[in-house]
Amino acid sequence: MDEDEEENSINTQSFTDTGYCEEARDPHANTFAHLVVYKRRWWILFVFCFCGFTQGLLWDTFSPLLDSMLIAYNWTDAFVASLVACSDGGFVIMAFPLMYLVETRDLRMGMILASSLLVLGMASWNIALLTNQHWLFAIGSLCNGITSCISTAAAPLLSATWFPATERITATAFSAASVSLGSGLAFITGPYIAGNEVTADEVKNKNDFRPEFVADLRSGVQKVVYFDTAVAVMSIAMITIYFPPKPPRPPSKSQTVEREDFWQGLKHLVTNSQFWILNVAYNVPNGTINSWLPLVSASFLSLGVGEVTAGWIGFASLLSSCFGAVLVSVIADCFKRKMKLFLILFNFISMVLTGILMCIQLRLIEVPSNLLIPILYLLCITLAFVINGAVPLYYEFGCEIAYPVHEGLSCSFISVFSNLIGMIFFLLFQFPELADDTQWMLCTCFGTCVLSLPLILILKENFHRLDLEYSSDTHQDGINDGVTSSSTISDSCTRESCSSGSVARNSNDGILSATVTYS
């Protein structure tokens, strides 16, 4: 630790509940437990974000290349949508088993498994491009969806494990933003690496091209998949090199409290009405709109928007998502008990924006042709900012409502329904009339925003975990306002006995205090 480390002493519960502090188990120990915030948490967050970035990049590999795939591999809009549905299905099926693994083992094990599945999925896609076996494309998409169980649902778990309460929302935001950044970058790297610009008119005449042009398109798609494969290999290498399961000591009070086990926690979530209200209010609009964003090229085809332009719109929108998630979370970390107000405001703005986009596509609002593209940029960028800027708030609010349920389980529960809605959204493309006329997509997005707003209004604000972090039940034995030096505490705390779920006490029956150290 640095010589100028900062130490602030606070009262806390027994660390033996979570296995962080072995010295608290020794009844003859003359030491006390510390809350430590490690500098290495930023490396852990970076590695986690890189895995999320990779998963997002692979998730949207083919969406920006939709027109190229239609010509080079005779794909259809329905098949592209079914690949994304496979990813969502993998998440829905494996989310709870993977989170059970993380709870019973550790987060490192989950991360290694997730990154291994990314590499396996890329291997399937590489073989599929050479053999044109569609079922291999589906296997690769399924692996990617299973990976998102960790990269998406485990973000609040990582922030709670490594970060203090004052940084949790921001850490969750970076994790969520990394997935959006990867998805957004796919709209640029895909068309750029492929090197072939396909217009909407060329798709309509896809049977009239020379074999050489089709071969160039296939070569471009293969280059994109090779690039994605290299990124996936980098991800597993970084996790293998250094990604500890948890810090030696916890960073916050709430991490010292024993969580409910997996099955008790699952029962608690199922019977928690407030958690269900938040679940529906978040997933209905978010799952629909984030399923629509990767398919803007198909959605805006009726407006005459080409693949490259749609790709830039998608990239700008998802980049806006990253910026929105981080900016909003930094502000929300200063106003932790105003999350509901943020959610109401963002949902209302989303409803207005999707309504305008719907009217433009249905020709209810006439837009001059020279202004169409700038207006689409503006509306999509703003929509992505507000809808995804609220994602970390929903996750953290869900953890507050569900506490003391494990953060990973709470967010897995939320994310399962988000992916379930996304899977249903993409499976609608299996109906020919819906695959041919994509105007229903924006109508659905608008309807989900309308449905969500009253649910947020009736949601009760509960901050069980936050209340524990800022509890003021201090013991005034040589402690001034709950803050003192480490030497004062070590003198006053000679022996301790700990019991599960109780407060640790010294030989004089006083509450055991602990230091918070930034190292």
C-alpha positions as CSV (number, residue, x, y, z in Angstrom):
1,M,0.0,0.0,0.0
2,D,1.1,3.6,-0.5
3,E,2.5,5.5,2.4
4,D,-0.1,8.2,1.9
5,E,-3.0,5.8,1.9
6,E,-6.3,7.2,3.2
7,E,-8.0,5.5,6.0
8,N,-11.5,6.1,7.4
9,S,-12.9,4.0,10.1
10,I,-16.6,2.9,10.0
11,N,-18.7,0.4,11.9
12,T,-19.4,-2.8,10.0
13,Q,-20.8,-6.3,10.3
14,S,-18.9,-9.5,10.6
15,F,-16.7,-10.3,7.6
16,T,-16.9,-14.0,8.4
17,D,-20.2,-14.2,6.6
18,T,-18.7,-13.6,3.2
19,G,-15.3,-15.3,3.7
20,Y,-13.3,-12.2,3.3
21,C,-11.6,-11.9,6.7
22,E,-10.1,-15.1,8.1
23,E,-8.5,-13.2,11.0
24,A,-12.0,-12.4,12.4
25,R,-12.5,-16.1,13.0
26,D,-9.7,-16.3,15.5
27,P,-11.1,-15.4,19.0
28,H,-7.5,-14.5,20.2
29,A,-6.7,-12.1,17.3
30,N,-5.6,-8.6,18.3
31,T,-6.4,-7.3,14.9
32,F,-9.5,-5.9,13.2
33,A,-11.1,-6.2,9.8
34,H,-10.5,-3.6,7.1
35,L,-12.7,-2.4,4.3
36,V,-10.2,-2.0,1.4
37,V,-10.6,-0.4,-1.9
38,Y,-7.9,-1.6,-4.2
39,K,-6.4,0.3,-7.2
40,R,-6.4,-2.9,-9.1
41,R,-10.2,-2.7,-9.3
42,W,-9.7,-0.5,-12.5
43,W,-7.8,-3.3,-14.2
44,I,-10.5,-5.8,-13.2
45,L,-13.1,-3.4,-14.6
46,F,-11.1,-2.9,-17.8
47,V,-10.8,-6.7,-18.4
48,F,-14.5,-7.2,-17.7
49,C,-15.4,-4.3,-20.0
50,F,-13.2,-5.7,-22.8
51,C,-15.0,-9.1,-22.5
52,G,-18.3,-7.2,-22.7
53,F,-17.0,-5.2,-25.7
54,T,-16.0,-8.4,-27.5
55,Q,-19.4,-9.9,-26.8
56,G,-21.2,-6.8,-28.1
57,L,-18.9,-6.7,-31.2
58,L,-19.7,-10.3,-32.1
59,W,-23.4,-9.9,-31.3
60,D,-23.8,-7.4,-34.1
61,T,-21.3,-8.9,-36.6
62,F,-23.8,-9.7,-39.3
63,S,-26.5,-7.0,-38.7
64,P,-24.4,-4.2,-40.4
65,L,-23.5,-6.7,-43.2
66,L,-27.1,-7.6,-43.8
67,D,-27.2,-6.5,-47.5
68,S,-23.8,-8.2,-48.2
69,M,-25.1,-11.4,-46.7
70,L,-28.3,-11.3,-48.7
71,I,-26.3,-11.2,-51.9
72,A,-23.2,-13.3,-51.1
73,Y,-24.9,-16.1,-49.0
74,N,-28.5,-15.8,-50.1
75,W,-29.5,-15.0,-46.5
76,T,-32.9,-13.5,-45.7
77,D,-33.9,-10.9,-43.2
78,A,-35.7,-13.7,-41.3
79,F,-32.5,-15.7,-41.0
80,V,-30.4,-12.8,-39.7
81,A,-33.2,-12.2,-37.1
82,S,-33.2,-15.9,-36.2
83,L,-29.4,-15.7,-35.5
84,V,-30.0,-12.9,-33.0
85,A,-32.9,-14.9,-31.6
86,C,-30.5,-17.8,-31.0
87,S,-28.3,-15.5,-29.0
88,D,-31.2,-14.3,-26.9
89,G,-32.3,-17.9,-26.5
90,G,-28.9,-19.0,-25.3
91,F,-29.0,-16.2,-22.6
92,V,-32.5,-17.2,-21.5
93,I,-31.6,-20.9,-21.2
94,M,-28.2,-20.6,-19.5
95,A,-28.5,-17.4,-17.4
96,F,-29.6,-19.1,-14.2
97,P,-27.3,-22.1,-14.4
98,L,-24.3,-19.8,-15.1
99,M,-25.1,-17.5,-12.2
100,Y,-25.5,-20.6,-10.0
101,L,-21.9,-21.5,-11.0
102,V,-20.7,-18.0,-10.2
103,E,-22.4,-18.0,-6.8
104,T,-21.1,-21.5,-5.9
105,R,-17.6,-21.0,-7.4
106,D,-16.5,-17.5,-8.3
107,L,-16.7,-14.8,-11.0
108,R,-13.3,-15.8,-12.4
109,M,-14.6,-19.2,-13.3
110,G,-17.6,-17.6,-15.0
111,M,-15.4,-15.2,-17.0
112,I,-13.1,-17.9,-18.2
113,L,-16.1,-19.9,-19.4
114,A,-17.7,-16.9,-21.1
115,S,-14.5,-16.0,-23.0
116,S,-14.0,-19.6,-24.0
117,L,-17.5,-19.7,-25.5
118,L,-16.7,-16.6,-27.5
119,V,-13.7,-18.3,-29.1
120,L,-15.8,-21.5,-29.7
121,G,-18.5,-19.4,-31.3
122,M,-16.0,-17.7,-33.6
123,A,-14.6,-21.1,-34.6
124,S,-18.1,-22.2,-35.6
125,W,-18.5,-19.0,-37.7
126,N,-15.2,-19.5,-39.5
127,I,-16.1,-23.0,-40.5
128,A,-19.6,-21.9,-41.4
129,L,-18.4,-19.3,-43.8
130,L,-16.2,-21.9,-45.6
131,T,-19.0,-24.5,-45.8
132,N,-22.1,-22.3,-45.8
133,Q,-23.7,-24.5,-43.2
134,H,-26.4,-22.4,-41.6
135,W,-26.6,-24.5,-38.4
136,L,-23.0,-23.6,-37.6
137,F,-23.9,-19.9,-37.7
138,A,-26.7,-20.7,-35.2
139,I,-24.2,-22.5,-32.9
140,G,-21.9,-19.5,-32.9
141,S,-24.7,-17.2,-32.1
142,L,-25.9,-19.4,-29.3
143,C,-22.4,-19.4,-27.8
144,N,-22.4,-15.6,-28.0
145,G,-25.7,-15.4,-26.2
146,I,-24.5,-17.6,-23.4
147,T,-21.5,-15.3,-23.0
148,S,-23.7,-12.3,-22.4
149,C,-25.1,-14.0,-19.3
150,I,-21.8,-13.0,-17.7
151,S,-20.8,-9.8,-19.6
152,T,-24.3,-8.3,-19.0
153,A,-25.9,-9.8,-15.9
154,A,-22.7,-9.9,-13.8
155,A,-21.9,-6.2,-14.2
156,P,-23.5,-5.1,-10.9
157,L,-22.0,-8.1,-9.2
158,L,-18.5,-7.0,-10.3
159,S,-19.1,-3.4,-9.1
160,A,-20.4,-4.6,-5.7
161,T,-17.5,-7.0,-5.3
162,W,-14.7,-4.5,-6.1
163,F,-16.0,-1.0,-5.8
164,P,-17.2,1.2,-2.8
165,A,-20.8,2.4,-2.7
166,T,-19.8,5.8,-4.1
167,E,-18.5,4.2,-7.3
168,R,-20.9,1.3,-7.9
169,I,-23.3,2.9,-10.4
170,T,-20.4,4.3,-12.4
171,A,-18.7,1.0,-12.5
172,T,-21.9,-0.7,-13.6
173,A,-22.3,1.9,-16.3
174,F,-18.8,1.3,-17.7
175,S,-19.6,-2.4,-17.9
176,A,-22.9,-1.8,-19.6
177,A,-21.4,0.8,-22.0
178,S,-18.7,-1.6,-23.1
179,V,-21.3,-3.9,-24.6
180,S,-22.9,-1.0,-26.4
181,L,-19.5,0.2,-27.6
182,G,-18.8,-3.2,-29.1
183,S,-22.2,-3.3,-30.8
184,G,-21.7,0.2,-32.2
185,L,-18.2,-0.4,-33.4
186,A,-19.5,-3.5,-35.3
187,F,-21.4,-1.1,-37.5
188,I,-18.1,0.5,-38.5
189,T,-15.6,-2.3,-38.5
190,G,-18.0,-4.6,-40.5
191,P,-18.5,-2.5,-43.6
192,Y,-15.0,-0.9,-43.4
193,I,-13.1,-4.2,-43.2
194,A,-15.4,-5.9,-45.7
195,G,-14.6,-3.0,-48.1
196,N,-17.8,-3.4,-50.2
197,E,-20.6,-0.8,-50.1
198,V,-23.9,-2.3,-51.0
199,T,-26.9,-0.1,-51.7
200,A,-30.6,-0.7,-51.3
201,D,-31.0,-0.8,-55.1
202,E,-28.4,-3.5,-55.4
203,V,-30.2,-5.7,-52.9
204,K,-33.3,-5.5,-55.1
205,N,-31.3,-6.8,-58.1
206,K,-29.2,-9.3,-56.2
207,N,-29.5,-12.0,-58.8
208,D,-27.9,-9.9,-61.6
209,F,-24.4,-9.7,-60.2
210,R,-21.3,-11.4,-61.7
211,P,-19.7,-14.2,-59.7
212,E,-16.5,-12.1,-59.1
213,F,-18.5,-9.5,-57.3
214,V,-20.2,-12.1,-55.1
215,A,-16.7,-13.6,-54.4
216,D,-15.4,-10.2,-53.3
217,L,-18.4,-9.9,-50.9
218,R,-17.7,-13.3,-49.4
219,S,-14.0,-12.4,-49.0
220,G,-14.9,-9.2,-47.2
221,V,-17.2,-11.0,-44.8
222,Q,-14.5,-13.5,-43.9
223,K,-12.1,-10.7,-43.1
224,V,-14.6,-9.3,-40.6
225,V,-15.0,-12.7,-38.9
226,Y,-11.2,-13.1,-38.8
227,F,-10.9,-9.7,-37.0
228,D,-13.6,-10.7,-34.5
229,T,-11.8,-14.0,-33.9
230,A,-8.6,-12.1,-33.0
231,V,-10.5,-9.9,-30.6
232,A,-12.1,-12.9,-28.9
233,V,-8.7,-14.6,-28.4
234,M,-7.3,-11.3,-26.8
235,S,-10.2,-11.4,-24.4
236,I,-9.6,-14.9,-23.1
237,A,-5.9,-14.2,-22.8
238,M,-6.4,-11.1,-20.6
239,I,-8.8,-13.0,-18.3
240,T,-6.4,-15.9,-18.0
241,I,-3.4,-13.7,-17.2
242,Y,-5.0,-11.8,-14.3
243,F,-8.6,-11.8,-13.1
244,P,-8.9,-12.7,-9.4
245,P,-12.3,-14.0,-8.2
246,K,-12.6,-11.2,-5.5
247,P,-10.5,-8.8,-3.5
248,P,-8.8,-10.0,-0.3
249,R,-11.0,-7.7,1.7
250,P,-14.4,-6.2,0.9
251,P,-14.8,-2.6,-0.3
252,S,-18.1,-1.8,1.4
253,K,-20.4,-2.6,4.3
254,S,-23.0,-4.4,2.2
255,Q,-20.4,-6.9,1.0
256,T,-19.8,-8.0,4.5
257,V,-23.4,-9.2,4.9
258,E,-24.3,-12.8,4.0
259,R,-26.4,-13.0,0.9
260,E,-29.4,-15.4,0.5
261,D,-28.4,-18.6,-1.2
262,F,-29.3,-19.2,-4.8
263,W,-32.7,-20.9,-4.3
264,Q,-33.8,-18.7,-1.5
265,G,-32.9,-15.7,-3.5
266,L,-34.8,-16.9,-6.5
267,K,-37.9,-17.5,-4.4
268,H,-37.5,-14.0,-2.9
269,L,-37.4,-12.4,-6.4
270,V,-40.4,-14.4,-7.7
271,T,-42.5,-13.2,-4.8
272,N,-41.3,-9.6,-4.8
273,S,-44.0,-7.5,-6.5
274,Q,-41.9,-4.4,-6.6
275,F,-39.1,-6.2,-8.3
276,W,-41.6,-7.5,-10.9
277,I,-42.9,-4.0,-11.6
278,L,-39.3,-2.8,-12.2
279,N,-38.6,-5.9,-14.3
280,V,-41.5,-5.2,-16.7
281,A,-41.0,-1.4,-16.8
282,Y,-37.4,-1.9,-17.8
283,N,-37.5,-4.9,-20.1
284,V,-40.6,-4.1,-22.3
285,P,-39.2,-0.9,-23.8
286,N,-35.5,-1.7,-23.5
287,G,-35.6,-5.2,-24.8
288,T,-37.7,-4.0,-27.8
289,I,-35.7,-0.9,-28.7
290,N,-32.3,-2.6,-28.3
291,S,-33.5,-5.4,-30.6
292,W,-34.5,-2.8,-33.1
293,L,-31.3,-0.8,-33.1
294,P,-29.1,-3.6,-34.7
295,L,-31.7,-3.8,-37.5
296,V,-31.9,-0.2,-38.5
297,S,-30.6,-1.1,-41.9
298,A,-33.7,-3.3,-42.4
299,S,-36.0,-0.9,-40.7
300,F,-35.0,2.2,-42.7
301,L,-34.8,0.3,-46.0
302,S,-38.3,1.5,-46.9
303,L,-37.0,5.1,-46.5
304,G,-34.3,4.5,-49.1
305,V,-31.4,4.4,-46.5
306,G,-28.5,2.2,-47.7
307,E,-26.4,-0.2,-45.7
308,V,-23.4,2.1,-45.0
309,T,-25.6,5.0,-44.0
310,A,-27.6,2.8,-41.7
311,G,-24.4,1.4,-40.3
312,W,-23.2,4.9,-39.4
313,I,-26.6,5.6,-37.8
314,G,-26.3,2.4,-35.8
315,F,-22.7,3.2,-34.7
316,A,-23.5,6.7,-33.7
317,S,-26.6,5.5,-31.7
318,L,-24.7,2.8,-29.8
319,L,-21.8,5.2,-29.2
320,S,-24.3,7.6,-27.7
321,S,-25.5,4.7,-25.5
322,C,-22.0,4.4,-24.1
323,F,-21.7,8.1,-23.4
324,G,-25.2,8.2,-21.9
325,A,-24.7,5.3,-19.6
326,V,-21.5,6.7,-18.1
327,L,-22.6,10.3,-17.9
328,V,-26.0,9.6,-16.4
329,S,-24.4,7.2,-13.9
330,V,-21.8,9.7,-12.8
331,I,-24.6,12.2,-12.1
332,A,-26.8,9.5,-10.5
333,D,-23.9,8.6,-8.1
334,C,-24.4,12.0,-6.7
335,F,-28.2,11.6,-6.4
336,K,-28.5,8.0,-5.4
337,R,-32.0,8.3,-4.1
338,K,-33.4,10.1,-7.2
339,M,-33.2,7.1,-9.5
340,K,-36.9,6.9,-10.0
341,L,-37.0,10.5,-11.2
342,F,-34.3,9.8,-13.8
343,L,-36.2,6.8,-15.0
344,I,-39.5,8.7,-15.4
345,L,-37.8,11.4,-17.4
346,F,-35.9,9.1,-19.7
347,N,-38.9,6.9,-20.4
348,F,-41.0,9.9,-21.3
349,I,-38.3,11.2,-23.7
350,S,-38.0,7.7,-25.3
351,M,-41.8,7.6,-25.8
352,V,-41.7,11.0,-27.7
353,L,-38.7,10.0,-29.8
354,T,-40.1,6.6,-30.9
355,G,-43.4,8.3,-31.7
356,I,-41.7,10.7,-34.0
357,L,-39.7,8.0,-35.7
358,M,-42.8,5.9,-36.2
359,C,-44.7,8.8,-37.8
360,I,-41.8,9.5,-40.2
361,Q,-41.7,5.9,-41.3
362,L,-45.5,5.7,-41.7
363,R,-45.3,9.0,-43.7
364,L,-47.5,10.7,-41.1
365,I,-44.8,13.4,-40.9
366,E,-43.3,14.5,-44.2
367,V,-39.6,15.2,-44.1
368,P,-37.7,16.8,-47.0
369,S,-35.4,14.4,-48.6
370,N,-32.3,16.5,-47.9
371,L,-33.1,16.6,-44.2
372,L,-34.2,12.9,-43.8
373,I,-30.7,11.5,-42.9
374,P,-29.8,14.3,-40.4
375,I,-33.1,13.9,-38.7
376,L,-32.8,10.1,-38.4
377,Y,-29.3,10.6,-37.0
378,L,-30.5,13.1,-34.4
379,L,-33.5,11.0,-33.3
380,C,-31.7,7.7,-33.1
381,I,-28.7,9.1,-31.3
382,T,-30.9,10.8,-28.7
383,L,-33.1,7.7,-28.3
384,A,-30.1,5.4,-27.7
385,F,-28.7,8.0,-25.2
386,V,-31.8,8.0,-23.0
387,I,-32.9,4.3,-23.3
388,N,-29.4,2.9,-22.6
389,G,-28.4,5.7,-20.3
390,A,-31.0,4.4,-17.9
391,V,-29.8,0.7,-18.0
392,P,-27.3,1.0,-15.1
393,L,-29.9,2.8,-13.0
394,Y,-32.4,-0.1,-13.6
395,Y,-29.8,-2.7,-12.6
396,E,-28.7,-0.8,-9.4
397,F,-32.3,0.0,-8.5
398,G,-33.2,-3.7,-9.0
399,C,-30.3,-4.7,-6.7
400,E,-31.6,-2.2,-4.0
401,I,-35.1,-3.6,-4.2
402,A,-34.0,-7.2,-4.1
403,Y,-31.3,-6.9,-1.4
404,P,-30.0,-9.1,0.3
405,V,-30.4,-11.3,-2.8
406,H,-27.1,-11.8,-4.6
407,E,-26.5,-9.0,-7.2
408,G,-25.7,-11.5,-9.9
409,L,-28.9,-13.3,-9.5
410,S,-31.0,-10.1,-9.4
411,C,-29.5,-8.9,-12.6
412,S,-29.7,-12.3,-14.3
413,F,-33.4,-12.3,-13.5
414,I,-33.8,-8.9,-15.1
415,S,-31.7,-9.7,-18.1
416,V,-33.4,-13.0,-18.8
417,F,-36.7,-11.2,-19.5
418,S,-34.9,-8.6,-21.6
419,N,-33.4,-11.3,-23.8
420,L,-36.7,-13.2,-23.9
421,I,-38.5,-10.1,-25.2
422,G,-35.7,-9.7,-27.8
423,M,-36.0,-13.3,-28.8
424,I,-39.7,-12.9,-29.4
425,F,-39.1,-9.7,-31.3
426,F,-36.7,-11.4,-33.7
427,L,-38.8,-14.5,-34.1
428,L,-41.6,-12.3,-35.5
429,F,-39.4,-12.1,-38.6
430,Q,-40.3,-15.7,-39.3
431,F,-43.7,-14.5,-40.5
432,P,-43.3,-13.5,-44.1
433,E,-45.6,-10.5,-43.9
434,L,-43.7,-9.1,-41.0
435,A,-40.3,-9.8,-42.6
436,D,-41.3,-8.0,-45.8
437,D,-42.9,-4.9,-44.1
438,T,-40.7,-3.7,-41.2
439,Q,-42.8,-0.7,-40.3
440,W,-44.3,-2.7,-37.3
441,M,-40.9,-2.5,-35.6
442,L,-41.1,1.2,-34.6
443,C,-44.8,0.9,-33.8
444,T,-43.9,-1.8,-31.3
445,C,-41.1,0.3,-29.8
446,F,-43.5,3.2,-29.3
447,G,-46.2,1.0,-27.7
448,T,-43.7,-0.5,-25.2
449,C,-42.6,3.0,-24.0
450,V,-46.3,4.0,-23.5
451,L,-46.8,0.8,-21.4
452,S,-43.7,1.3,-19.3
453,L,-44.3,4.8,-18.1
454,P,-47.3,4.1,-15.7
455,L,-45.4,1.2,-14.2
456,I,-42.4,3.4,-13.3
457,L,-44.8,5.9,-11.7
458,I,-46.3,3.3,-9.3
459,L,-42.8,1.9,-8.4
460,K,-41.9,2.4,-4.8
461,E,-38.4,3.6,-3.9
462,N,-36.6,1.1,-1.7
463,F,-32.9,1.5,-0.9
464,H,-32.2,-1.4,1.5
465,R,-28.5,-1.8,0.4
466,L,-27.8,1.9,0.4
467,D,-29.4,2.3,3.8
468,L,-26.9,-0.2,5.2
469,E,-23.9,1.6,3.6
470,Y,-24.8,4.9,5.2
471,S,-26.1,3.6,8.5
472,S,-25.1,5.7,11.5
473,D,-25.2,3.2,14.3
474,T,-21.7,4.2,15.5
475,H,-20.1,3.2,18.8
476,Q,-18.6,6.2,20.6
477,D,-15.8,4.4,22.5
478,G,-12.7,6.5,21.5
479,I,-14.4,7.3,18.2
480,N,-15.4,10.8,17.2
481,D,-18.4,10.7,14.8
482,G,-17.6,7.2,13.7
483,V,-14.2,8.3,12.3
484,T,-10.8,7.6,13.9
485,S,-7.3,6.4,13.2
486,S,-6.5,2.7,12.9
487,S,-4.4,2.8,16.1
488,T,-7.4,3.9,18.1
489,I,-9.5,1.1,16.9
490,S,-6.7,-1.5,17.4
491,D,-6.3,-0.4,21.0
492,S,-10.0,-0.6,21.7
493,C,-10.7,-3.8,19.9
494,T,-8.7,-6.6,21.4
495,R,-10.9,-9.7,20.9
496,E,-13.9,-10.4,18.8
497,S,-16.5,-13.0,18.4
498,C,-18.5,-13.2,15.3
499,S,-21.8,-14.9,14.5
500,S,-23.6,-15.2,11.2
501,G,-25.7,-12.2,10.3
502,S,-24.7,-10.3,13.5
503,V,-22.5,-7.4,14.4
504,A,-19.0,-8.3,15.5
505,R,-18.1,-7.1,19.1
506,N,-15.0,-6.7,21.2
507,S,-14.4,-8.0,24.7
508,N,-16.2,-5.1,26.2
509,D,-19.3,-5.9,24.2
510,G,-18.7,-2.8,22.0
511,I,-19.4,-2.8,18.3
512,L,-16.3,-3.7,16.2
513,S,-15.1,-0.9,13.9
514,A,-13.2,-1.4,10.8
515,T,-11.0,0.8,8.6
516,V,-11.7,1.7,5.0
517,T,-8.4,1.8,3.1
518,Y,-7.7,3.1,-0.4
519,S,-4.8,1.0,-1.7
